């Protein structure tokens, strides 16, 4: 590439930079700003409750500078300290609020800007926020183990049974996997859109959902294409498909871990316990989805068992990490992103399974396969009722 070509590419960018600079320094922006009041928006990223202390983490989510002037707790003005009071756009502050809160009672925290605008955050049940400790770290890990890893491995125990089934039954199980993943994908996408409502405006919750959803589909498609070029046998193609299923389910399980951890973090013990029980039953069906592609391939037993262990950990272990993050440092932004990633991964794996059917020149919409898809969605719907 010669200098002239580079110049032709750079000149428009330089002119654009000059135009932007002129707009902000000499353009009408200054007149507009003096004509209209500043646009302020302070968002709560999270609130921690400690012994006689409330700690609020806030961000200036608006386009203009703002100043935190007052803090109210349960509609009463209180003393507070902040890491900084004047916030430029995207600046964050930590508010330390001495307050003798009442256990299991609602808690309303609000900040008042110098312009008199109020921004609020509600805690339905006040309880001590989990603080990192070895005991709680292990407890959350055990919850993830019970909810994610063990149920997935229990589902993988169906492999010997699945191996005894015929070709048509194997197709039914692959179609069942499509149904399971379609349900997971729609469910995760719905949860991502719901979580995006709590994301600070500056991080653009709906756009974050789109980025996470599309990005993982493209990444997994690229990995699938690369693996397909190297795969020389149907066994290796099916193994690759099983790993894609495990990755997709693992990303979805990470979002489940965030939900469980955050439920315990905000004191919703009954909700957290219900989620644990529901996901425990829900996730055993995910083991079937992983087992289906490799159910007939077990010629080298040690190698096969190694893959089964790896697949189970890939699918189940992320829920442990999600529980840690949700319990100790929940973030609506991170939750939204990973739920969207999990949804995209589920849909991409469906695409890969359909491609596998087409590559093998098998009829896709047979009565057996359609029944498999419907059965997969029905299973996830019934077990999902326990989570709800």
C-alpha positions in Angstrom: 0.0 0.0 0.0 1.6 3.3 -1.1 1.5 6.7 0.6 -1.1 8.1 -1.8 -3.5 5.3 -1.0 -3.0 5.8 2.8 -3.5 9.5 2.3 -6.8 8.9 0.5 -8.0 6.8 3.4 -6.8 9.2 6.2 -7.9 12.6 4.7 -11.6 12.0 5.2 -11.0 11.0 8.8 -8.9 14.2 9.5 -11.6 16.3 8.0 -14.3 14.6 10.1 -12.1 15.2 13.2 -11.9 18.9 12.3 -15.6 19.1 11.8 -16.3 17.6 15.2 -13.8 19.9 16.8 -15.4 23.0 15.1 -18.9 21.9 16.2 -17.9 21.6 19.9 -15.8 24.9 20.0 -17.5 27.2 17.5 -20.8 25.6 16.6 -24.3 26.0 18.1 -23.7 23.6 21.0 -22.8 26.3 23.4 -25.9 28.3 22.6 -28.1 25.2 23.0 -26.5 24.4 26.4 -27.1 27.9 27.8 -30.7 27.9 26.5 -31.8 24.6 28.1 -31.2 23.2 31.6 -28.6 20.4 32.0 -29.7 16.8 31.5 -28.9 14.9 34.7 -29.2 11.2 35.4 -27.6 9.3 38.3 -27.8 5.5 38.2 -27.3 3.1 41.1 -25.0 0.3 40.0 -25.4 -1.6 43.3 -26.1 -1.1 47.0 -24.4 -3.0 49.8 -25.7 -3.2 53.4 -23.2 -3.5 56.2 -23.4 -3.2 59.9 -25.1 0.2 60.5 -23.8 1.3 57.1 -25.2 1.5 53.6 -22.8 1.8 50.7 -24.2 2.9 47.4 -22.2 2.7 44.1 -23.5 5.4 41.6 -22.5 6.6 38.2 -23.3 9.8 36.3 -25.3 8.3 33.6 -26.3 11.6 31.9 -24.6 13.8 29.3 -23.9 16.7 31.6 -21.8 17.2 34.8 -23.8 16.8 38.0 -23.2 17.3 41.8 -24.5 15.0 44.5 -25.9 17.4 47.1 -28.0 15.3 49.5 -28.8 11.7 50.3 -32.0 10.4 51.7 -32.8 7.0 53.3 -36.4 6.1 53.8 -37.3 9.7 52.8 -35.1 11.2 55.6 -32.1 13.3 54.9 -28.9 11.7 56.3 -25.2 12.4 56.6 -23.0 10.8 54.0 -19.5 10.7 52.6 -18.6 10.3 48.9 -15.4 9.5 47.1 -16.3 12.5 44.9 -19.3 14.9 44.8 -18.9 16.5 41.4 -19.3 13.9 38.7 -18.5 14.3 35.0 -20.3 12.1 32.5 -19.4 8.4 33.2 -17.7 9.3 36.5 -18.5 6.9 39.4 -18.7 7.6 43.1 -19.1 5.4 46.3 -21.4 6.8 48.9 -20.9 5.7 52.5 -24.1 6.4 54.5 -24.2 5.7 58.2 -27.6 4.3 58.9 -29.1 2.1 61.6 -31.3 0.0 59.2 -33.8 -2.6 60.4 -33.4 -6.2 59.3 -35.9 -7.6 56.8 -37.5 -4.1 56.3 -37.6 -2.2 53.0 -34.9 0.3 52.4 -35.2 3.3 50.0 -32.0 5.1 49.1 -32.1 8.3 47.1 -29.6 10.9 45.9 -30.5 14.6 45.3 -28.4 16.6 42.8 -27.6 20.3 43.2 -30.4 20.9 40.7 -32.9 19.3 43.0 -33.5 16.2 40.9 -34.0 13.0 42.8 -32.8 9.5 41.8 -33.9 6.5 43.9 -33.1 2.8 44.5 -35.2 0.4 46.5 -34.1 -2.7 48.5 -37.1 -4.9 49.1 -35.6 -6.6 52.1 -32.7 -5.1 54.0 -30.1 -7.7 55.1 -26.4 -7.8 55.4 -24.7 -8.1 52.0 -22.4 -11.2 51.7 -18.8 -10.2 52.3 -16.0 -12.3 50.7 -14.9 -15.0 53.1 -13.5 -18.5 52.7 -16.6 -20.0 54.2 -19.0 -18.1 51.9 -16.8 -18.7 48.9 -17.0 -22.4 49.5 -20.7 -22.3 50.2 -21.4 -20.5 46.8 -19.1 -23.0 45.1 -21.1 -25.9 46.6 -24.3 -24.3 45.4 -22.9 -24.1 41.9 -21.7 -27.7 42.2 -25.2 -28.9 43.2 -27.0 -26.8 40.6 -24.8 -27.0 37.6 -22.0 -29.6 37.6 -23.7 -32.6 39.3 -27.0 -32.4 37.3 -25.2 -32.1 34.0 -23.1 -35.2 34.8 -26.2 -37.0 35.9 -27.7 -36.2 32.4 -24.5 -37.6 30.8 -25.1 -40.9 32.6 -27.8 -41.5 30.0 -25.1 -42.1 27.4 -25.0 -45.9 27.8 -28.7 -46.0 27.4 -28.6 -43.7 24.3 -25.9 -45.9 22.7 -28.3 -48.8 22.6 -30.9 -46.9 20.5 -31.1 -47.1 16.7 -30.3 -44.4 14.1 -33.8 -43.1 14.1 -33.7 -42.7 17.9 -30.4 -40.8 17.6 -32.0 -38.4 15.2 -34.9 -38.0 17.7 -32.4 -37.1 20.4 -30.6 -34.6 18.2 -34.0 -33.0 17.4 -34.7 -33.1 21.2 -31.5 -31.1 21.7 -32.7 -28.5 19.2 -35.9 -28.2 21.2 -34.0 -27.9 24.5 -31.7 -25.2 23.1 -34.4 -23.2 21.4 -36.2 -22.9 24.7 -33.0 -22.0 26.5 -32.2 -19.4 23.9 -35.6 -17.7 24.0 -35.6 -17.9 27.8 -32.1 -16.3 28.1 -32.9 -13.6 25.5 -36.0 -12.7 27.5 -34.1 -12.5 30.7 -31.4 -10.4 29.0 -33.9 -7.9 27.8 -35.4 -7.7 31.3 -32.0 -7.2 32.9 -31.1 -4.5 30.4 -33.7 -2.2 32.0 -31.4 -2.0 35.0 -28.3 -1.2 33.0 -27.1 2.4 33.2 -28.1 4.3 30.1 -24.6 5.0 29.1 -23.9 1.2 28.6 -27.0 1.0 26.3 -28.7 -2.2 27.7 -30.6 -3.2 24.5 -27.4 -2.6 22.4 -25.5 -4.7 24.8 -28.0 -7.5 24.3 -27.5 -7.2 20.5 -23.7 -7.2 20.7 -23.5 -10.2 23.0 -26.1 -12.1 21.0 -24.6 -11.5 17.6 -21.0 -11.7 18.6 -21.1 -15.2 20.1 -23.0 -16.5 17.1 -20.3 -15.2 14.7 -17.5 -16.5 17.0 -18.9 -20.0 17.3 -19.7 -20.1 13.6 -16.1 -19.3 12.9 -14.9 -22.0 15.4 -17.4 -24.5 13.9 -16.2 -23.8 10.4 -12.6 -24.1 11.4 -13.2 -27.4 13.2 -15.3 -28.7 10.3 -12.4 -28.1 7.9 -10.1 -30.3 10.1 -12.6 -33.0 10.9 -12.2 -36.0 8.7 -14.8 -38.4 10.3 -18.3 -38.2 11.4 -17.1 -39.1 15.0 -14.9 -36.0 15.2 -17.7 -33.8 13.7 -20.2 -35.1 16.3 -17.6 -34.6 19.1 -17.1 -31.0 17.9 -20.9 -30.5 18.0 -21.0 -31.9 21.5 -18.4 -29.3 22.6 -20.4 -26.5 21.0 -23.5 -27.7 22.9 -21.5 -27.7 26.1 -20.1 -24.2 25.5 -23.6 -22.9 24.8 -25.0 -24.4 27.9 -22.1 -23.3 30.0 -22.6 -19.7 29.0 -26.3 -20.0 29.8 -25.5 -21.6 33.2 -23.2 -18.6 34.0 -26.3 -16.4 33.7 -28.2 -18.8 36.0 -25.3 -18.6 38.6 -25.6 -14.8 38.5 -29.3 -15.0 39.2 -28.8 -17.4 42.2 -25.9 -15.5 43.7 -27.7 -12.1 43.4 -30.9 -13.6 45.0 -28.8 -14.6 48.1 -26.9 -11.3 48.0 -30.1 -9.2 48.4 -31.5 -11.4 51.1 -34.0 -13.3 49.0 -33.1 -16.6 50.6 -36.4 -18.3 49.7 -36.0 -17.2 46.1 -32.4 -18.4 46.0 -33.4 -21.8 47.4 -36.2 -22.1 44.9 -33.8 -21.2 42.0 -31.4 -23.8 43.3 -34.0 -26.6 43.4 -35.6 -25.5 40.0 -32.2 -25.2 38.2 -31.1 -28.5 39.7 -33.9 -30.4 38.0 -33.8 -28.1 34.9 -30.1 -28.8 34.3 -30.2 -32.6 34.2 -32.0 -32.2 30.9 -29.0 -30.3 29.6 -26.8 -33.3 30.1 -29.0 -35.1 27.6 -28.4 -32.3 25.0 -24.6 -32.8 25.4 -24.8 -36.6 25.3 -27.0 -36.8 22.2 -24.3 -36.0 19.6 -21.8 -38.5 21.0 -24.1 -41.2 22.2 -23.0 -43.8 19.6 -19.3 -43.0 19.6 -17.4 -44.8 22.4 -14.8 -47.0 20.7 -11.8 -45.7 22.8 -13.2 -45.8 26.3 -10.5 -43.8 28.2 -10.5 -41.1 25.5 -14.3 -41.1 25.5 -14.5 -40.7 29.3 -12.0 -37.9 29.2 -14.2 -36.0 26.7 -17.3 -36.7 28.8 -15.6 -35.2 31.9 -14.4 -32.2 30.0 -17.9 -31.6 28.4 -19.6 -31.9 31.8 -17.2 -29.3 33.3 -17.5 -26.9 30.4 -21.3 -27.0 30.7 -21.6 -27.1 34.5 -18.7 -25.2 36.1 -19.5 -21.7 34.8 -22.5 -21.7 37.2 -20.0 -21.7 40.1 -18.2 -18.6 38.8 -21.6 -16.9 38.1 -22.7 -17.6 41.7 -19.5 -16.1 43.1 -19.9 -12.9 41.0 -23.7 -12.6 41.6 -23.2 -13.2 45.3 -20.3 -10.8 46.0 -20.4 -8.2 43.2 -23.6 -8.4 41.1 -23.6 -6.2 38.0 -26.7 -5.7 35.9 -24.4 -4.9 32.9 -22.5 -8.1 33.2 -25.6 -10.1 33.7 -27.3 -8.6 30.6 -24.2 -9.3 28.5 -23.8 -12.9 29.5 -27.5 -13.7 29.3 -27.4 -12.4 25.7 -24.2 -14.4 25.0 -25.9 -17.5 26.4 -28.9 -17.0 24.2 -26.8 -16.4 21.1 -24.7 -19.6 21.8 -27.9 -21.7 22.2 -29.2 -20.5 18.8 -25.8 -21.0 17.1 -25.7 -24.6 18.3 -29.1 -25.2 16.8 -27.7 -23.9 13.5 -24.8 -26.4 13.8 -27.1 -29.3 14.5 -29.3 -28.4 11.5 -26.1 -28.2 9.4 -25.1 -31.6 10.6 -28.5 -33.1 9.5 -28.1 -31.4 6.1 -24.4 -32.6 5.7 -25.5 -36.2 6.4 -28.3 -35.8 3.8 -30.9 -36.7 6.4 -34.5 -35.5 6.2 -34.9 -32.8 8.8 -38.7 -32.4 9.1 -39.7 -36.0 9.6 -42.5 -36.8 12.1 -39.9 -38.3 14.5 -37.6 -35.2 14.4 -40.5 -32.8 14.7 -41.7 -34.8 17.8 -38.2 -34.5 19.2 -38.1 -30.7 18.9 -41.5 -30.4 20.5 -40.6 -32.9 23.2 -37.4 -30.9 24.0 -39.4 -27.6 24.4 -42.0 -29.4 26.5 -39.3 -30.8 28.8 -37.7 -27.4 29.3 -41.1 -25.8 29.8 -42.2 -28.2 32.5 -38.9 -28.1 34.4 -38.8 -24.3 33.9 -42.0 -24.1 35.8 -40.1 -25.2 38.9 -37.7 -22.2 38.5 -40.6 -19.8 38.0 
